[in-house]
Structure formats: structure tokens, C-alpha cells
Amino acid sequence: MARKNVLSNLIAPASEKLTPVNPVQDEHRQHVTYKGIGALGAVTRSIDALAAKADAAKEIEAKLTAGEVVIELEPDQIEESFVSDRLAHSDQQFQELVEAMRVRGQDSPILVRPHPAKDGVYQIAFGHRRAKAARLLGRPVRAVVKALTDRDHVIAQGQENSARADLSFLERATFAGELETRGFDRETIMAALSADKTTVSKMLSVVNRIPKAVRAGIGPALAIGRDRWHELATRFDEPANEDRAVEFLARERIKVRSPEERFNLVSGHLAKGEGSAATHKPAPATWERKDVQANIKANGRQYTIALKAADAAGFGAYITRNLDRLYEAYRSENKQKSGD
């Protein structure tokens, strides 16, 4: 959906003639500009930045769809991109979009490509929310169809979305991680995100170190920037922190908080446990018999048994062959203990 300049309602048209209240005195009054001064200046600069973001996204869309024919597609002919670029949508913002499209229709087309594996189906490069709103309204979707390679597809998707003001650092980093997982090279990722090599490296460091379940539990957290995400990522160098974070984020009183609040709470929760975790790590356990010894280490989700014996390989192979039976016995014993 096309975006309007957020300042358009605040500025009178250039052709409109305004009558001064006191024309004689005003002729000699020195013109004073308040832009850039104090709180008013800060608000003005913030609004200007958001307007510039919106204009940039609109310009990218215009370039990508220039000279192409707009057609109408039924919602069931369209599928989402093969790479996700958002963790969650704001219900309020989406409802505002639906209402605007109900009243005015779809102002600008989305960009799709013919589905690489399905005849008569199209894949969205950008415009997911517009397509979703049209589907909800039961209306066809206005779209530009372009034959795009996978690389062109993700670059178009990434550049248009990166120009938006409402995409968080974590969502951009998650998009970078998805591209890396799918085998796209760094140059493609940099082009898709309009980011330099250092920024992309930090994005990938965050998504590769913070477990997916933790990122999903926190949410997009629009107000949390790169440095704070990177700081949180370092806490997961301690493997046990994944379980601690997942358990903490699953608590009902935490789930109802905003993404920014969940970020701050889980960060503080992990920080509080660092001192005790470092000083109270369990010592490795051992198990011995006459001719065999086992060193046992338990660390979060990892449990390691190292055998030391003349026939360690044979004994280890025997354990491996009987893992199914041992696991079923373990499950059965646990059920009896819990009374199930």
C-alpha cells in the first residue's frame, strides 16, 4: 500500500495565499527557524527520518515495478516468499491497513514472480501485508508479475523491506540468517539488506548465537538495537543459558509483556545467574567397574559419557545397539513414577 508523506497534513500547499494578522509589523520581523532546536527539533528530525524511510521504500517499489503491467490475481493464486522477513505483525497496524484498503482500495501493486514449481501460482517478493488484507476483504490482489531468479527475488524483497521504518534489527538479522542458511553468498545478503560487510557479520553473529526458540520467545523488539542484541548473544556462549531462557520466556507473566520488556527481563535473568553458574558447575561424575571406567559430563542439553577400557569400542557399540530399549525402559520408569 502506498505511503503518504507523514508531513503532508501539516504543510499548506505552495499555491495557497495566507493573510498575515499584522502585515505591517510582520514585514520587519526577523524570520526565525526552530528546526533543530531543543525538543521540537528532535521531534522534527525524527519525523523527517520516518518520512525519508517511507519515501525510500516507495521509490524502490516504483523502480522495481516501472514499465510493468499491473494485473489482478485471486488470493489463492498467491503464495508467500520462500524466505520470511518478519517475526510478527502489529494487529493494530494491520487492521488500519485493512480498513484503508476497504475504503480506498489497494493504492499500489505488490510484486510477484511466477512460482518456480507450480503452474498458475505466484510468489510474493514484497507486499505480503497488502496481499493478506486483500484476502481478508475477499478482493483480488493488484500485482506486477516479473520473472525473477532466487537472487533477484530476495534482493527485491530485502531492499524494499529494509527501507521501511517498522522493521526491527532482529527481523533484518533473521532475514540475513535465512539467506545464509539457504546458501546465498555475503554479497547477495549485503545487497538485499543494503548493509555493509561488518553490519551483516554482526547480524549473522546474533542469529547464529541466540537460539531460534529464544528469538521467537522475545519477538521483534523494535526499540532494541544492534549492540544490545549482540550483548545478549554473548550470554549464549554458556550452553545452559538456552534452557534457562526458554523456560523463563514460557512463563505466563513474561509472555504477556511487550517484546521490548521480554528482552530486558530475559537479559536480566541470564545476567543474574552468571555468577552462580560459574562457581557452582557440577564436577564431572565417574562410573567404574573392574575393567572399565566412564567419565560423565552433564551440561544443559548435553550429556556425555566417555568410556575408558580395553574393550571401550565394543562396550560402546553394545550401548548404541540397545539405545532404543534403554530409552523405552527410561520412559516407562518415568511414567510409573509420575503415576501416569
HUCOR-V414502 format. One record per backbone hydrogen bond with DSSP energy under -0.5 kcal/mol. NH is the residue of the N-H (numbers start at 1). CO is the residue of the C=O. Records with the same first field share a line. If there is no record, write none. Layout:
BEGIN
NH: CO  CO
END
This chain:
BEGIN
8: 5
10: 7
11: 7
16: 13
18: 16
20: 18
26: 22
27: 23
28: 24  25
29: 26
37: 34
38: 36
41: 37
42: 38
43: 39
44: 40
45: 41
46: 42
47: 43
48: 44
49: 45
50: 46
51: 47
52: 48
53: 49
54: 50
55: 51
56: 52
57: 53
58: 54
59: 55
60: 56
61: 57
62: 58
63: 59
64: 60
65: 61
66: 62  63
68: 65
71: 143
73: 141
77: 74
78: 75
79: 122
91: 89
94: 90
95: 91
96: 92
97: 93
98: 94
99: 95
100: 96
101: 97
102: 98
103: 99
104: 100
105: 100  101
107: 105
110: 142
111: 126
112: 144
113: 123
115: 121
121: 118
122: 77
123: 113
124: 79
125: 111
126: 111
131: 127
132: 128
133: 129
134: 130
135: 131
136: 132
137: 133
138: 134  135
139: 134
141: 73
142: 140
143: 71
144: 110
145: 69
146: 112  144
148: 146
153: 149
154: 150
155: 151
156: 152
157: 153
158: 154
159: 155
160: 156
161: 157
162: 158
163: 159
164: 161
167: 164
168: 166
170: 220
172: 168
173: 169
174: 170
175: 171
176: 172
177: 173
178: 174
179: 175
180: 176
181: 177
182: 178
183: 180
184: 179
189: 185
190: 186
191: 187
192: 188
193: 189
194: 190
195: 190
200: 196
201: 197
202: 198
203: 199
204: 200
205: 201
206: 202
207: 203
208: 204
209: 205
210: 206
211: 209
214: 211
215: 211
216: 212
217: 213
218: 214
219: 215
224: 221
225: 223
229: 225
230: 226
231: 227
232: 228
233: 229
234: 230
235: 231  232
236: 233
237: 234
238: 235
239: 237
241: 238
242: 239
243: 239
244: 240
245: 241
246: 242
247: 243
248: 244
249: 245
250: 246
251: 248
254: 251
255: 251
256: 252
257: 254
262: 258
263: 259
264: 260
265: 261
266: 262
267: 263
268: 264
269: 265
270: 266
271: 267
272: 268
273: 269
274: 270  271
275: 271
277: 273
278: 274
279: 275
280: 276
285: 296
287: 294
289: 292
292: 289
293: 308
294: 287
295: 306
296: 285  294
297: 304
299: 302
302: 299
304: 297
306: 295  304
307: 305
308: 293
310: 291
312: 309
315: 311
316: 312
317: 313
318: 314
319: 315
320: 316
321: 317
322: 318
323: 320
326: 322
327: 323
328: 324
329: 325
330: 326
331: 327
332: 328
333: 329
334: 330
335: 331
336: 332
337: 333
338: 334
339: 335  336
340: 335
END
